[in-house]
Amino acid sequence: MTEPWPMLEQWFADAAAADPAFYNAAVLATADRDGRPSSRVVLLKQHDRHGLEFFTNNASRKARELADRRDAAICLFWPRLGRQLRIEGPVTAISSERSDAYFASRDRESQIGAWASRQSEPLPDRAVLLARVASHAERFDGQDVVRPPFWGGYVMHPTSIEFWSEGAARLHERREYRRRGDNWIIQTLFP
């Protein structure tokens, strides 16, 4: 294969068959302007040659760090399959239209939760969050919940994708695709 996309899609399909609930759970690593790293699990909502999409509050720590440094890393691990994907590349915001479309597909409770959460800010008491949920539920009673202006999507544009397969005696197989212009350089790595 001269490009990683067919293998990437096959691995996601295999993972979805093995664990449909969390096959798209990925660790997203970012860094602040001083280079201090942080990571968290996000759910990838799209994964193809156009990139890897996830959504968040635009005031969250991850969004602030991505505003400072566009480059990030994603890691997915599927222990049932003995596989791992390591992906690196720049991240950009997606269009308001795409964010609106995905937000509209979410269940109502998650939509209300997006309005209620002040993600990554200190929460003095859980009762404060529950009161905010109740307030926004009342606000949107009997009508569609629109996407908050502070919530949206991001897409990672991979410049490096490593396919890792578990091997006996820890002699794992590692195949790396690294983008060079419009082409991909493919190499096998030592385990």
C-alpha positions in Angstrom: 0.0 0.0 0.0 1.4 3.4 -1.0 -0.9 5.3 1.4 -2.2 4.4 4.9 -6.0 5.0 4.4 -7.1 1.5 3.4 -5.3 0.0 6.3 -6.6 2.7 8.7 -10.2 2.1 7.7 -9.8 -1.7 8.0 -8.3 -1.3 11.5 -11.2 0.9 12.6 -13.7 -1.6 11.1 -12.0 -4.5 12.9 -11.9 -2.5 16.2 -15.6 -1.6 15.8 -16.5 -5.2 15.4 -14.4 -6.2 18.5 -15.6 -3.4 20.8 -18.4 -1.3 19.3 -18.8 0.8 22.4 -15.3 2.3 22.6 -13.5 1.5 19.4 -13.1 5.2 18.7 -11.8 6.2 22.1 -8.4 7.8 21.6 -5.8 9.5 23.8 -5.2 13.0 22.4 -1.9 14.6 23.6 -1.4 18.4 23.3 1.1 20.8 24.8 0.8 24.3 26.1 2.9 27.2 24.8 5.8 26.3 27.2 5.8 22.7 25.8 4.2 21.1 28.9 2.2 18.1 27.7 -1.3 16.9 28.7 -3.5 14.1 27.4 -7.1 13.0 27.7 -9.4 10.6 26.0 -11.6 11.9 23.2 -14.1 10.1 20.9 -13.2 10.3 17.2 -16.3 10.9 15.2 -14.8 10.6 11.8 -11.6 8.9 10.6 -10.7 8.9 6.9 -8.3 10.5 4.4 -9.8 13.9 5.4 -8.5 13.5 8.9 -9.6 12.5 12.4 -12.4 14.6 13.9 -13.3 15.2 17.6 -15.5 17.8 19.3 -15.1 19.9 22.4 -15.8 23.1 24.3 -13.6 25.7 22.6 -12.6 27.1 26.0 -11.4 23.7 27.3 -7.7 23.1 28.1 -7.3 21.0 24.9 -8.7 23.8 22.8 -6.6 26.4 24.4 -3.5 24.3 23.9 -4.4 23.7 20.3 -4.7 27.4 19.8 -1.1 27.8 21.1 0.4 24.7 19.3 -1.4 23.1 16.4 0.6 19.9 16.5 -0.8 17.0 18.5 -0.7 13.2 18.8 -3.4 10.6 19.0 -3.1 7.1 20.2 -5.6 4.3 20.0 -5.1 0.9 21.7 -7.2 -2.1 21.0 -6.0 -4.8 23.4 -8.5 -7.5 22.1 -6.9 -7.1 18.7 -3.3 -6.6 19.9 -3.1 -3.4 17.9 -2.3 0.2 18.4 -2.4 3.3 16.2 -0.1 6.3 16.8 -1.0 9.3 14.7 0.6 12.8 14.7 -0.1 16.0 12.8 -1.5 19.5 12.9 -5.1 20.1 14.2 -7.4 22.8 12.8 -11.0 23.8 13.6 -13.7 22.5 11.4 -16.5 24.5 9.8 -19.4 25.8 11.8 -21.7 23.9 9.4 -20.0 20.6 10.2 -20.0 21.4 13.9 -23.8 22.2 13.7 -24.5 19.0 11.9 -22.7 16.8 14.4 -24.2 18.7 17.4 -27.7 18.1 15.9 -27.0 14.4 15.8 -26.2 14.2 19.5 -28.8 13.1 22.1 -30.7 16.0 23.8 -29.1 15.3 27.2 -25.6 15.7 25.7 -26.6 18.9 23.9 -27.9 20.3 27.2 -24.7 19.1 28.9 -22.6 21.0 26.4 -24.4 24.3 27.3 -24.1 23.5 31.0 -20.5 22.6 31.3 -17.8 25.2 31.6 -15.2 22.6 30.6 -11.9 22.6 32.4 -12.9 25.4 34.8 -13.0 24.7 38.6 -16.4 23.4 39.8 -17.1 24.4 43.4 -19.8 21.9 43.9 -21.6 19.3 41.7 -24.9 21.0 42.6 -23.7 24.0 40.5 -23.4 21.8 37.4 -26.8 20.2 38.0 -28.4 23.6 38.4 -26.9 24.7 35.2 -28.2 21.6 33.5 -31.7 22.2 34.8 -31.5 25.9 33.8 -30.5 25.1 30.2 -33.1 22.2 30.0 -35.8 24.8 30.9 -34.4 27.3 28.5 -34.7 24.8 25.6 -38.0 23.2 26.7 -40.1 22.4 23.7 -37.5 23.5 21.1 -34.4 22.2 19.4 -31.1 22.7 21.3 -28.8 24.8 19.1 -25.1 24.4 19.2 -23.4 26.7 21.7 -21.1 29.3 20.1 -18.3 28.1 22.4 -18.5 24.4 21.2 -17.1 22.9 18.0 -15.0 20.4 16.2 -11.4 19.9 15.3 -9.7 17.7 12.7 -6.2 16.3 12.8 -4.5 16.1 9.5 -2.1 13.1 9.9 1.5 13.6 8.9 2.6 10.3 10.5 0.6 7.1 11.2 2.2 4.1 12.8 0.4 0.7 12.8 1.6 -1.4 15.7 0.7 -5.1 16.0 1.5 -7.2 19.0 4.1 -9.9 18.4 5.3 -13.0 20.3 8.2 -12.4 22.7 7.6 -8.6 22.3 8.8 -8.7 18.7 6.0 -6.4 17.7 5.4 -5.3 14.1 5.6 -1.6 13.5 4.8 0.0 10.1 5.1 3.7 9.8 3.7 6.0 7.1 5.3 9.5 7.1 3.9 12.2 4.8 6.4 13.9 2.5 4.5 16.4 0.4 1.8 14.5 -1.5 3.5 11.2 -0.9 3.9 8.8 2.0 7.3 7.3 3.0 6.8 3.8 4.4 9.2 2.1 6.7 9.2 -0.8 9.2 10.5 0.1 12.7 12.3 -2.1 15.2 9.9 -3.1 18.0 
